Amino acid sequence: MGEKDIIEYIDGLVAEERDLRARSTLDGLVDEERARLREVEIRLDQCWDLLRQRRALTEFGDDPSKATVRPADEVEDYRS
């Protein structure tokens, strides 16, 4: 998966997150939707982390394909 693919995937997740959050303020979410929102949040954290890893590897002349998706508990709520 290249950087462009990761960004497109992030865009899709962000759109889904916005939709779920908008629905949560209007009607509330059922359990499955709340679980999906949580999953989307975790995947976004992982994708942003992967993108940062790839960019750092590129910046230092290494192969960006060496970047890996890290476990959720490792990247969750990471702030730069």
C-alpha positions in Angstrom: 0.0 0.0 0.0 1.5 3.3 -1.1 1.1 6.7 0.4 -1.6 7.7 -2.0 -3.6 4.6 -1.1 -3.2 5.3 2.6 -4.4 8.8 2.2 -7.4 7.7 0.2 -8.2 5.1 2.9 -7.9 7.8 5.6 -10.3 10.0 3.6 -12.8 7.3 3.5 -12.5 6.6 7.2 -12.8 10.3 8.0 -16.0 10.6 5.9 -17.4 7.6 7.7 -16.4 9.0 11.1 -18.1 12.3 10.3 -21.3 10.6 9.2 -21.4 8.5 12.4 -20.7 11.5 14.6 -23.4 13.5 12.8 -25.9 10.7 13.3 -24.9 10.4 16.9 -25.9 14.0 17.6 -29.2 13.7 15.8 -30.6 10.3 16.8 -27.9 8.6 18.8 -26.2 5.5 17.7 -27.1 1.9 18.3 -24.5 -0.4 19.8 -23.2 -1.6 16.4 -22.7 1.9 15.2 -20.9 2.9 18.4 -18.6 -0.1 18.0 -18.0 0.8 14.3 -17.2 4.4 15.3 -14.7 3.1 17.8 -13.1 0.8 15.2 -12.9 3.7 12.7 -11.1 5.9 15.3 -8.6 3.1 16.0 -8.0 2.5 12.3 -7.4 6.2 11.8 -4.8 6.3 14.5 -3.1 3.3 12.9 -3.2 4.8 9.4 -1.8 8.2 10.6 0.9 6.3 12.4 1.7 4.3 9.3 1.9 7.4 7.2 4.2 9.1 9.7 6.5 6.0 9.7 6.6 5.9 5.9 7.4 9.6 5.7 10.2 9.3 8.3 11.7 6.4 6.5 11.7 8.3 3.2 13.1 11.4 4.9 16.1 9.4 6.1 16.7 7.6 2.8 15.2 4.3 3.9 12.5 2.2 2.2 9.0 3.4 3.2 7.6 -0.1 2.5 9.4 -1.2 5.8 6.7 0.7 7.7 4.2 -1.6 9.4 0.8 -1.2 10.9 1.3 -1.1 14.7 -1.1 -2.6 17.2 -4.0 -0.3 18.3 -2.8 -0.1 21.9 0.6 1.2 20.7 -0.8 4.0 18.5 -4.1 4.8 20.2 -4.5 8.5 21.0 -1.0 9.3 19.8 -0.4 13.0 19.4 2.5 14.6 17.6 
